[in-house]
Amino acid sequence: MPTHTFEGIRPAGPRAPPDPTRWGVIEVSSSVRPSGFQRPVSPIEWWIAAHPAGTTPVLQIAVEGEGVLDYATLAAAVAAAGDACPGSRLVRKGRTWIDSGVAPRVRPIAVPPGTPVTELSELQVPLPDKKGPTSEVLLAITPGTGTAPARATVIFRASHAVMDAGGVLLWARDVFRALRGEPLVGAPDPVTEVDVLPELEPGVTPEAPPKLECDSILGRRTPGQPHRSFWRRRVVDGYHPGLVAKLAEAVAPESGQDSARFSVPVDMRRHKPGVRSTASVSQSISLDVKVGASWEETHQRLLTMLAENRETRIRLNPGLMKIPAPVLRKLNAGVEAKAIKTDKYAAHAVLAHLGRADVADFCAPGFEGTNLFSLSMAPVGGSMEIDVIEYAGHTEIAVTWHDEPGLAARAEKILDRVEEYLSPKARRSWPGNDTVRRLADDVTVVQLFARQAAATPDAVAVTGPDGDLSYAELDRRSRGVAAALRERGVGRDDVVAILADRTAAAIVAIWGVLRAGAAYLPLDVQHPDARLSGIVADAAAPLCLVARDQADRAALPEGCDTLILEDLPADGPADWAEAEVRPGDLAYVIYTSGSTGRPKGVEIEHRALHNYVVWTTRELGVTADTRMPLLASLAFDMSLTPIFLPALAGGTLVLPDGPLTHATLRDLLLGSGVDVLSMTPTLLELICELGVRPQGVRAVLTAGELLRRVTAVEARAVFGPDTLLLNSYGPTETTIENFLHPFDEKRDDTPGVPLGVPADNATAYLVDGLGRHVPDGETGELYLGGVQLARGFRNRPELTRELFVRMADGERVYRSGDLARMLPSGELEFVARADDQVKILGHRIEPAEIAQVLQQHPDVTRAAVVVRAGSDGRTKRLCAYVTGGAPDPVVLEKHLADLLPPYMVPAAIVPVPEIPQTVNGKTDAAALPDPFADAADAAAGPDADGAPAAPRDEVGADVIAVWSRILGVDTAKLGEDSDFYQLGGNSLLMVSMTAAICRDVLTPDLEGAFMARLGDIVGEATVAKVAEVVRDVRPAAGSLNSASDTAAASARS
């Protein structure tokens, strides 16, 4: 590779974008080292090279993206790609192309904000074939303004005499490979269209190029105009099969005739798949289309022509090579003059489909290519050209022709017609997306909290088992945490982990991290150490705030420092000043299950969190009188609703007294004065089973999973008709929730309560598998946009690029993987998942992650995890299937428990000889045994007769009756040794079961003694153990012996 020296202005540092206004002239000197590469000029290239002076078409491929590229780095990459693709360094010597050895120049251009790159005068500059350069690269930088970041566009330019569009793309891909530090593929073959043209079949005669007999669709040109091209672009959502035929159907009526003729270029490399050449090797098919003909008919004709290799029949006369260039140049000038005079061309339009490109091919460190489009030029006698590229889920369309009065405006109208044909506006527009509300762009929750603490210092901010914490105390203590973090160099965009339960100290830690200007990473104390350590390492968190009762755990990776929460200062320094926290700064990172077996961290910025707080505060009616309980784990993003909403309104966060049981839930609902609740539908179902009637609850917000109508109706009865019941929806990647729907029992008659409409400043789109907008009523994947979108996945640029994409208009959206449809009411309804992800107890679970962890065990060869429904039709249970030598389910369960959260450990692990697959290569769940279909036979210890071990007394029978109702298992299949978890039980079903035992088997005065033994039951969840605890807590004398006795006693009291 030649050695390059670069002179000029360099970026000030890795985070500073280059200032193109300071570049001036940058010279790039390179040692000249020709490779010896050469190839003959082909007939088509000879014809193109002999265009009149200054009119030789230049092919231009533009890569527009976010971020910027360092000029010197790009120049070095272009030089490296020049070695691999010598076709980018050619000059003409007679009738031979020779590698000059000089790297294509890179020209920096400053683009004023708001100016499209299609207006750059540099795009009009010809590239001479004899002296060169025949190719170059433009680096167009648009400086950032306000919140808009700097953007770069890399434009690859090559004379059409040396390359076709396919060749330019080969070259461009190698430049980006060099930018990424990857091995270059290169295009070293000295091949032209003569070499790739197959022999004509016997009896097939060559076809002459079409005559000039088609009127211009855009209108007459004016003689004597300067040679300039215009470009007009349009980006359409989705990929469109049969695209060329669809373009023909849309454009044909513009011809004003009964039929229209289109020239369709075909990349001849398809005849030599192994060839890698940048030469001009395209030939065109002439396609006549009747106005009104369906695109399907046209598409079939075009496929037939390709199957017959029709493009190979057009052969330029070899005698063309004998014509001297000056003579051929005059002939070409005559062709152009005749076309202008007669308004006749070889086709009504050229329809060039340049294929589908992978986004990853046009990305580099610090730069993400968001758009890829062609800016070509018409040859002499050439008609209007429509170039299309499929890229990043879009169809990029560009129209080009001669820049003369009125022609570009006419091209815009044709683009309007094409866009409406491919993507009707009625499908793109939805009143539900009219959500714009002003959001202060100079404030975050940090500043809002400081203002609230100053306004209401004596109000109770947090209350719980440890007493009350006023706003003034929360303010002082969080300043102390922030100061301690700042002393250790923690600041903007740093991530600080927090390992603590739902305590006042944890809330202080959260506000302390935010006030230090950093982002917090909540860790669930119920998760195993190995998982927590992996998460902290993946997040690259340099520090963890740890509660004293968690300090002895091995939950942090090497290199992560620890601060004990209880040892931190109780106040900040006397000269305390708030950190400058900006809306674009990172606020928190929450990890969710990952389909690759590795959890992924979702990065949420302050602007997104602020928008959520403002929106939900209004919708829930949160005020200074609000009291909200914290019912979710801190590592579950639902916890942010009660943490932030009351705090910024002067309200109170209510902490539960210990783990959530039916008793603590009942105490919260009846004795703590809570009036706004946020919970999963599963927890709401449990509350509906408690038999309580809370008073004073103004609003209930459900989130995390589908809210069934039957549950909503039950909740209405529990909380009363005046309670606002809101169903919400939104993945973690869109900041907690970003859809709301107030439940209306009379109007909402579908099995699942609708999702509703988007949040303030949020949008949603329904698209099919090709990214096209679906008609109303049809099912599509939900793409979510707006200010609540996450920054991306922490340290996972590839995954971020895959799931955070752009709509055609440039709006950034998240591919949720959720399928939904539009209801007649104009609201959205959830339908299903587009992948294998499931929701259990509100938690997102990727079964593939569990399977990956199982396969890490030496006894497992292969694993698959599926979801089985309980007999009640709504309870979901994870079931794992494993193959291997002799996998022991008990050993594997412990293996999973050491590495995964409890809610991800399957209820059953079943060894099988093999894991069957469908024809599509997916696990065939229907062909696998269902361990829950006859669960009791396996989970209950059979007696000598093979039946479940019978209960020893009425207490055991009463427990079995409760289990049967909770788990949906026939009592005849339950026995003394039946295991709650093997039957599909989970943590919330355990709460339901213990609540039912206290209600139906014990008297109210014995509930406390029974719940004190909850640890014994959780550790050995069998019928026998539950019955034993019941017997132990009952009085020795005059004890009640059955559920019927309990009911009678309750009646007497």
N, C-alpha and C positions, 0 to 999 in steps of 0.2 A: 504494500500500500504506500503511495507517495507520502512524503512528509509535508504537512501544511503549516503555514504560519498565518496567524490572523491578527490584523491591526484594526483598532477601532474601539468603540465603547462596549464594555462587557457589563452584564447585570451586576448590581452592587453585591448581591448575595443570593443564596439559594431560594429565598422567598421573594426577592424583588424582581418584578417583571421588567424586561428591557424597555427603555424609553426610546422609541424609534425617532422621536424628534431630535435626539442628540447624536444619532448615528453619523449623519453626514455621509461621506463617501467611505466605504469600507473596501479596502483592497484585499483580495485573497490571492496569494501567490502559491503556486504549486510546482513541484518538480514535474517535468513532463516525462512520462514513461509509457510510451505506446505499448500495447499488448501484442501487436502484430495482427490483431483482429482486422479482417476486411471481408467484404462481401460485394457481389456485383449489384449495381443498381438495377432493379427490376423494371419491367415496362410500366407498371402503374406508378412506381416511384419516379421514373423518368418523366412521365406526363405531369406529375404533381410538381416536380422540381422546376419544370419549364413553364410555370405560370408567369404572367407578366410581373415585372419587378414590383416588389412590395405586396403582392397578393397571394403568395404561397400560403395555403391554409396552415394554421398552427393548432394542434390539438392541445387542450388544456384540461387537466384534471385537478379539481380543487378539493382540498381536505380542510374543512372548517371545523374549529373545535374550541373547547374551553381550555384555559390555561395558555401558557406561552412557551415558545421554544427559544433557546439561546441560539443566536445567530452562528456563533463559532461551532457549536455542537452540531447544528444542522449542516453546516458546510462540510464538516468532517464526515458526516454520515453520507452526504451526497457524493463526496470523493470516494468513500469506500464502496458505495453502490456502483460508482462508475467503473471500478475495477471488475466488479461482478457482472455488470451489464454494460459492456463496451459500446453497445448501440446507442448509449446516451452521450458518447463523446465523438461522434462521427463527423467527418468533413468529406466533401466529394472531390475526388480527383479523377476527372474524366467521367467514366461510367462505372466507377468503383467507389464504394464507401470505405474509408480508412479510419481506424482509431487514431485520433489526434493525441491521445494520452493526457489531454487537459480536462480536468474535472469540470462538469457543468457549473457555471457561476450561480451563486445564490445572491439575489438582490433583495435587500430589506426595503420595505415600503411602510410608511406611516399612513394609516387610514383614519380619517376623522370619524369620530363617533356618529353613527347614523348613516354612514356612506356604505352602500353595498359594494362588495368587491367586484361585482360585474361592471361597475362604473370606472374601474381603474384604467387609466390611459396605457399603463404598461401591458395590458392584455392585447392591445392593438399592434404591438411592436413585432415586425416579421423576424424570422430567424433564417439568416442566409445559409445556403447549403454548401457553398464553396469555401468561404473563409471561416464559417462557423461563428458562434456556436449554433449547432442545430437543436440544442436543448438547453434549458435553464430552469431554475427554481426561484419563485418569488415567495418571500416571507412577509406577508402582510399582517401588521399588528394594529389592532384597534385598542387604544388605551382604555383602561377601566374608568368609569365615571360613577361616583356615588356608591351604590350597592352593586352596580354592574361590574363584574370582573373583566380584566383584560382578555381579549380573544385573539387567536391567531388563525390565519388561513395560509396553508402551504399550497402553492399552485405549481404543479409540474407542467412545463411547457415543452413541446417537441414539435419540430416541423413534421407535417404529415408526409413529407418526402422520406423521412427516416423511420417513422413509427406510425402505427395505428393506435386506437384507444386501448386495445388489449396490451400492446407493447408498453404504453405509458403506465398502465396499471401494474405490469410486471416490475418495471423500474421503481415506481413509487413504493410498492410493497417492500422492496429490498432496502430503500432508504429508511423506512420505518423499522425494519429489522435491525439495521445498523444503529438506529437511535436507541433501540431496546437492548442492544448488546447481544443480539442473537446471531447465529450463523446465517450468512446470506445464501439464498438459493441461486441467484444469478440467472442470466439469460445469455449464455455464451454461444448459442448456435448461429452460424452464419447463413441462415435460411431465409428465403424470400417466398413470395406467393407462387413463383414458378416451381419451387421445390415441394410445396405442399399440395399443389393442384393434382388430384388423381387423374389417371388416364381416362379419357372419355370412353364410355361403353360403346361397343360396336353398333353402328347405325345412328349414333347420336352426333349431331353436327354442332360445332361451336355457334354460340349466339352473339350477335353484335350488340354493343351497348344500346339502350333504348334511345329513340329519337327525341328531339326537343319539340314536344307537342302538347305539353300541359301548361295551362295558365297558372300564374302565381296565385296562391290562396290569399296572400297578404296584400296584393295589389301591385300595380305597375311601379317599376323603378324609374328613376329620372336619370337620363344620360348626363355624364359630366360630374357626378357626385364623387366626393373623395371616398376611397376604399376604407370603410369602417364596418365593424360588426356590432350588432346589439345582442344582448342576452337577457332573456326574461325567464325567471324561475318560478316554480311552484313545487311545494312539497305536499304529498298526499299520504295520509295514514295508511299503513298496511301494505302487504304485497298482493298483487293482483294476477292470478294465473291467466294466461292468454293475453298478456298485457299489450303486445303489439297489435293483436287483432282488436282489442278493445279501443286502443288509440285510433286505429283505422276507422272503426265504426263511429267514434265520436267526431273525428275530423272530416270524414268523407263528405258530409252535407255542406261543408264550407267551400267545396270545389264549385258549387253551383251547377253541377252536371249530374247525370244519372249514375255515373260511376267515377271513382277517383283512383289514381295510380299512385302507389307508394313504393319508394325504394327502401329495401330492408337489408342493411349490411349484415353479413354473416362472417364470423371469425373463422378463418380457414384452418386455424390450429386444431380444430376438431377432427380434421382428417389425419393429423399427426400428433396424437395426444402426448407423446414424450418430448416433443420439440419445445424448447424455450428460446424464443426469438422475439426481439422487440420490433422487428421489421413490419412494414405495412403489408399485412397478409389478409386483408378483408376483401371480400367480393360481395356484390349486392344481388338480391332477388327483386324482380319487378312484380309487384303484387297489385292486381286490379281488384277493387272492391266496389260492389254495387251499393248505392246509397239505400239504407234500410235493411241491408243484409245483417243477420245476427253475427255477433262476434264469434259464437261457437262455430258457425259455418266457415267464417274466414280463418279461424284458428285451425280448423281441420285441414283446409286447403294449404295453409302455410306449413303445417307438419308434413303433409304429403310432399310438398315441394322440397322440403329439407331431406326427407327420406330418399327422394330421387336425386339428391345432390344437385339441384337445379342451379345453385350459385356457381358450380364449377363449369357450367356451359358457357359462361361469358368469358371470352378470351380476347385480350387486346392483341391486335396484329403485331407479331414480333418485329415487323418492319418499322414499328414506331421507334425502336432503339437506333435505327439508322438515321433518323431525322436529327439534324444538328439542333442543339438547344435554342439558339437564336430563332431558327425557323419555327420550331415547335412553340416557342413563346409567342410569336406572331399569330400562329394558328389559334392558340388558346385565347389570345386577345380578341380574335375575330369571333370565336364562339361566345365569349362574354358579351361583346357588343351586339351580336344578333339576338341573344337572349333578352337583353335590355330593350332592344328595339321592338321585338315581336311579342314580348312577355310570354315566351314559351320555354319550358324547361323539361328535363327528362322525367320528372315526377311532380305531383302536386306537393309532396313532402317526403322527406327522408325520415324514417322511423328507426332510430338506432337504440337497441336495447343492449347496454353494456354489461348486463349480468347482475348478480347479487354479490355484494362484498361483505366480508366479516368485519365487524366493528373493531375487533381486537387487532386486525391487521394495520389499522391506522391510528394507533395509540402509542404513546411514548411517555416516559417519566415526565410528569408535570403537564401533560397534554392529552386530552381525550377527544378524539375525532367524533364530532356529532353529526356532521353532514359531509357527503361525498357527492360531487356533481361534476358534470362535463360542461365545458365552455368551448365548443368547437367553432370552426369557421367554414363557410361554404366555399367549395371550389368554383372554378369558372363554369358557368352554365348550371350551377347547382341551385336547387330549390330550398325553401325553408326546411330546417332540420329540427326534429324533436329528439333530444337525447334523454334516455331514462337509465337510472341506476337504482337498484334496490339495496337499501343500506339502513341499518339500525331500525328496522321495522317500518321504514318509510319507502315511498317511491319518489325519488328525486327526478323532477321533470325540468328540462331547460329547452327553450326555443331560441334558435339563433338564425339570423339572416343579416342582410345588409342594413346598416343604420342610416335609413333615409326617411324623410318626413312621412309620418303616419303609419309606418310599417310596424314599429314596436307596439303602438297602441292596439293595432289589429291583433298582434300576437298575444297581448294580454287577454283579449276577448276569447281567443281560441283556448288559452290556458283556463279561463273561467269555465268554458264548456267542458274541457277535459276533466277538470277537478270535480265539477258537479256530476259528471258521468261516473267517475270512479268512486267518489265519496260524497253522496248527496248531503247538502247542508242540513236537511231535516234530521239526518242521523247524527251529524256532528254536534248539533245544538240541543241543549236541554235547559229549560228554565231553572232546574235545580242547581245549575252551576252559576247562577247569578248571585254570588255570595260575597261580593266585595264589600268589606267594611274597613274603615280607617283603623290602622293599628300603629300606635306610636313607634317610630323607628329609632328612638333615642333612649329607650328604657327597657329594662329587663325585670324579671322577678326579684332580682337582688335589690335594685333601687326601690321597687315597690314595697318590699318587706321593710327596708330601712324607714321609709315614710310611714308605714303602718305602725311600726314599733314606736316611732316618735309621737304619733297621733294618739295611740291608746296604750301607753306603757303599763298601766295597771290591769288591763284586761287579761283574761286567762287565755294563753295561746295553746297550751297543751295541758291536758289533765289525764291522770291515769293512776295506777296502783301506787306510784311513788309520790302522789300529790299533784299540786298545780304548779305550772310554770307560766309566769306572766310574760307579756311581750317584752318588757324591759329585761327580764332575766334571760329570755331566749336571745335577745339582742346582744347582751353582754357575753354570755357563754359562747355564742357562735362567733363573736369577734375574737374571743380567746383562741378558739380552734383555728380561725383564719390566720391569726397572727403567728401561731405555731407553724402553720404550713408555709407561710411566706418566709419565715426565718430559714426554712429548709429549701428555699428556692422554688417552691411550687407556685405556678401561675397559669396564665392563659393556655388553654387546651391541654394542660396536664390532666391526667386521670388519677384520682385518689380512690382507692377501694375502701368500703366500709363493711366491716364484719360485726354486726350487732343485731339483736332481735328488735321487736317493735317496742322500743323504749324511748323515754324522753332524751336520753343521751344520744341515741341514733338520730333523732330529729335535729338536735343541736349539731351533730356532725355533718348532716346534709347541708344545713344552712352555712356552717363554717367553711365547708369545701367551696360552695358557690361564692361566698363572700371573699374567698382567697383568689377568685377568678378562675378556678379550676372546675373540672367536671367530676361528678361522683359516680362511682361504680358500686351499686348495692350488691351484697353477697347474701345468699340465703343460708342462715345458720343450720338449716335442716339438710343441706346438701353435703355430700361426702367431701372429705379434704382433697382428694385427688382431683375432683372436678373443680373445686374452688381454686386450687393452685393453678390448674390449667387455664382457667378464665383470667386470673390476674396476670399470668405470664403472657397470654395472648393479647391482653389489653395494654401490656407494657406499662403497668401502673408502678411507679417507683415507691409508692407509700401506701400503707393500709392503716386505717383507724380501726382499732380492735377493742371491743368491749372486754372488760376484765374477765368475765366468765367464759370468754372464747379464746383467751390468750394462750392456753396450753395446746391448742390444736396445731397440727402440721398442715395448715391450709394455705400457706403462702409460699411462693417459689423463692429460690435463692435470688438475692439481689433486691427483694422488696422489703423496705424498712417498715418497722411497726411502731405505732404510737398508741398507747393505752388511752382510751377515751377519758376514763375517770381521772387520769393524771394531767390532763391538759389544763392550761390556765383558764380561770373562770371569767376573764375579761381581757380585752385587748389593751394595747399600750395607751398612754395618755394622749399621744399624738395620732390616734387612730384616724385613718382616712379610707373610705371605701375604695376597693379596686375598680379600675375602669373595665367594667364588664359590658361587652358590646353584643348587640343582637345576633351577630354571626358567630359568637364564641360557643364552644362546646359546653353544654349544661350537664348532660349525664350520658352514661353508656349502660345499656341493659342487654344482657345476653339471652338469646333464645336458642331453641334446638336447631341443629343444622343437619341437612340431609346428607352431608358428606361424612358424618360421624364426628364433626367438630362444631361446637357451639359457635354462634356468630354474634358479635357485639354490634348493637345498633346505636349509632351516634346521633344524638338529638341536640340541636342548637337552641340557644335562648329564645330566638325569635319564634320558633315553633312552640316552645313551652308557654311563652307569653300569650300567643294567640289562643292556645287551648284553654288557658286559665280564664282569659277574658270571655271567651265564648261560653264555656260551661258555667261560669259564675252567673252569667245572665240567664241562661236557660234553666238552671237549677234554682235560681233565686237565692243564691248564697249571700248572706248579710252578716253583720256583726253579731247577730243573735244565733247564727248557725252553729250547730254542734255535729261534727261528722266523726264516726268511728273509723279506725284503721283496721280493716278486716283482711287485707291482703298482705302477703310477704313483701318486704321492701324491695326484693328483687323482681317483683311482678309489677309492671308499669301501672296497673290499676291503683297501686298505693299512692301514686302522685296526686290523684284527685283529692283525697282527704288531707294530704300533706300540704298542698299549695293553695287550694281554694279558700279554706277558712283563714289561713294565715295572711292572705292578702286582702281579706275583707273584714278583719277584726274579729273573726269567729274563733271557735275552739276545736282543736283536734282531740278526740277521745281515744285513749289507748286501752286495749282490752287487758283484763287481769289474767295473764297466762294464755296458754294455747286455746284455740277456739273449740269449745265444746257446746253442747246444747245449753248447758248451764250458764257459761259466760255469754253466749249469744242472748239468752233470755234476760240476763242481768243488764246487758247493754241496751236491749230494746225497751225494757220496762223501768230501769232504774237510773240511767245515766243522762236522760234528757236529750238523747240524739234525735235530730229532726230531719237530717238528710243522709241517705244511705247510698253507698256505691258497692256493688257486689256482683258476683257471677250469677247467672240464672240457676246453676246447681245449688249455690248457697241459698238463693231465694226459695227454691223448692224445699230445702231443709227447714227454713224459717216457717214456711207454710205448714209444715208437719208438727211444729212445736205446740200448737194449740194456744198461742198467745194472741192478743189483740192490742198491739202497741198504740198508744195515744200520742198525738202531736207530731207524727212523722209527716212532713210536708212533701218530700220528694224521694223517690227511689230510682236509682240509676243502675241498670243492668249492663254488663259488658263482658267480653271475653269469649262468649259462645252464643249459640242460637237461643233466643228466648221463645219458648213454645207458648202458644196462645193459652193453652190450658193452665200453664203456670201463671201467666199474667192475670187470668181471671181469678185464680185462687189468691194471688197477691192482692188484688183489688178488694177481695172479701176480707183479707187479714188486716190491711191498713186503712180501709175505708174508702168511700167514693171520692173524697176530696183530695186524696194523696195523688200527686203527679207521678205517674209511672212511665219512665223514659227507657226505651231500648236504645242502646248505642252500639256502634260498630267501628272498628278501626284496628288494623294491625299495629304492632309496636313501631314499625317503620314510618307510621304517620302520626306519631306522638299520641299515644294512649288511645283516644277515640276521635273519629272525625265524621261520624254520622249520628243523627238523633232522630227518634220517632216517638212522640207521645202516644201511648197505647190508648185506643178507643175501642171499648168492648163491642159497640154496635157496628163500627165501621170495619174493624180489623177482623176478617173472618177466615183468613188463611191459617194453616197449621202453625206456621212460624210468624212471629210478629215482624212486620217490615223493618228494613234498616233505616228508612227515612230518607233524608236529604243531607247534603254535605254541610260541614261546619262553615263558620266565617272564613272567607279567603281560602276555601278549599274547593276542589273540583273532582269529578268522577266521570269515567267513560267506560262503556261496555264495548269490548272488541272481540272479534272471533280469533281463531287460532292463527290467522295470518295478519292480525293487527288491524283489521277493517272494522269500522263501526257497524254494529248490528242494528236491525230495525227494532222499533219498540215492540216489546213482548217476547223477543227472542233472547235466548241465553247467551251471555258473553262473559269474558273475564273482566274483572273490575280493575281498571287502572285508576290510581288515586293521585291527585296533584294538589298543589297549593303550598302555603307557607309552612304547614306542619310536617312536610316531608323531612325525613332524616337526612343528615349529611351523607350517610352511606354506612357500610359495614366496616368496622374498625380493622385496619390492616388487611382488608380483603378487596383490592381494587377490581379483580376479575368478577367477583360476585356482585359488587356494586354496579359495575358496568352491565352485567346481565339483567339485574332486576330493577335498577333505576334507569329508565330510558326517557326518550323525548317523544312527544307528540309532533305531528307535522308542523305545528306552529311554533315549535321550540319549547313548549311547556314541559318541564321535567315532571315525570310521573313514576309511581311505583307499581310494578306488576304484582298485584296482591296474591294471585293464584286462586282467588275466590270467584266462583261463578255466580252471577246474579242476573236478574231480568227486571225490566221496567213494568210496574203495575199500572193499570188504568188511572190510578190516582196521581201518577207522576212521581211516585216514590220507588225505591229499589227494594227488591226482595232477594234474600240469600237463597241460592239453589244447592250448591255443593262445592267441593274443592276440585280444582283442576289437576291436583296431584295427590300424593299419598298422605300429606300432612293431616293431622287430626287434632281436635281440641278435646281434652279431658280435664274436667274440673277447671275449665278456663285456661289451661296451659296449652300452648302450642307444642306439639310433639311431632318430630320427624321419625317415623318408624325405622328409617334407614340408619339413623344415628344409633339406635339401640342395637340393630343388627350388626353394625360395625364393631361396637364394643363387645358383643358376644363373640364375634369372630377373632377377637384378640386373645380369647382363651385357648390354650393349646388343645383342649379336648373337642373344640368345635371346628368343623371344616367349613360349614356354610350355615347361615342363619337368615331367617326372614321373620318379620314381625307384622302381624295384621291386627285389625280391630274386630272384636266380636261384640255383638249386641246382646244385652241381657234379655231375659224372657219378658221384661216389661216393655221392651222395644225402644227404650231410651237410654238405659245404662250402657256405657261403653267400657269395654275391658280389653286391655292389651294382651295378646297371646303371642309367644315366641315359639318358633319351630327351629330345631337345630339338627344338623347331621354331624357325624363324627364317629370315632371309635366307640366310646361308651360314655357319652356326656351325662353327667349327674345333674338333674334340675336343681337340687338343693345347693350344690357347689356353684352352679352357674348363677343362681339367684344371689348368692353372697358376692360373687364376682361383680354383678351388676350393681348391687347395693353399695359397693365400695367406690363405684365410679359415676353413678348416675343419681339424679334426684329421686326421691321415693315415688313420685308420680310417674316416672318413666320406667320403673321396674315392672315387667309384665306380671299379670295375675297368674299366668300359667306358662311354663316352659315345657314344651313337648318334643322329645326326641323322635325323629322320623327317619326312615331309610333314605328318602330323597325329598327335595322340595320341588314339587311340580310347577311348571310354568305354562302360561298361555302362549298362543301363537305369536303374541307380541313381545314375548320375553319377560313378562311380568309374573310375579308370584300368583299362582292359581289358588286363591284362598278357598274356593268352593271345593277343591279336591283335597284339602287338608282336613284332618279330624278337628271337630269343635270340642274342646275339652269342657266347655260349659254346657253343651247340649245335654250331657248326662253327668254333670259335674259331681253330683253327690256320690255316684258309684265309685268315683276315683278319690274324692276328698274325704268321704266318711270311712272310718275304719270298719270294714265288714266283720261281722261275727262269724261263727263257724258255719252258719247257713248261707253266708254270702250277702246277707242283708245288712244295712247300716246298723251300728250298735244302738239299741233302743235306749231312750232316756231312762235314767234310774228312778226318777220320781216326777211329780208334777212340775217341779221347778224346771227340770230339763225340758219337759214338754212345752212349757210356756216360752222358754228361750227359743226352742225350735219354731214355735208359731211366729215369733217376732222375726226370726231370720228368714223364714219362708216369705213373709210379707215384704221385707226390706230387699232381699236378694232375688225374689221371684223364682224360688226353687220349691218344688213340691215337698210338703212335710214328710211324705213317705220316703224321700230320698235323703233325709237329714238324720244324723245320729250324733251320739255323744262326742265322737272324734272329728266331726265335720269342721273344716278349717275355713274361717271367714274369708281370708285373702285368696285361698285356692278356689273359692266359689265366686271370685270376681269382686270381692269387697275392696273398697278404697277408703281414704281418710274421711271423706264426707259421709260415705255410707256408714262408716264406723260411728260418726256423730249421730246419724239417724238411728242406728241400732241401739246405742246407749241411751238415747233419749226415749226410745220406745220401751226399753227395759224399765227405765225409771218411771215412765208413765203407766205402763200396763202390767208390770210384774211387781213393782215395789210401791210402797206408800210414799207420799211426798217427803216425810220426815227422814227417810232413809237415803234420799238422793245424794246428799253430801258424802255420806260414808261410802256409798257405791262409787261415786266419781273419784274419791280419793284412791281407789284401787284401779284407776284407769290404766296405769302403767302395766299392771299385771295382765290386764285383758289384751292390751296392744301387743305385749310380748308373747302371749300364747292365746291367739284368738280362736279358741275352739268352743263349741257348745258346752263341753264339760267345764272349762275354766270359767266361762261367764256364769254358769249355774252355781259353781262353787263360790264365786264372789257374792252372788245373791244370797246364798245360804249363810255366808259368813257375816254379812251385814245385818241380817234379820235378828231381832231379839230372840234369845234362847227360849223365853217363855211367851206363850200366847202369840207365837209368830203366825204370820199369814203364809199359807202354803201354796196358794195358786193365784192365777190372774183373776179368777172369779171372786176369791176372798178379797183381793185388792180392790176390785170394783165395788164390792159391798161396803168395804171400809170407807172408801171415798164417798159413797152415797150417804153413809151414816154421818160423816163429818160435814 
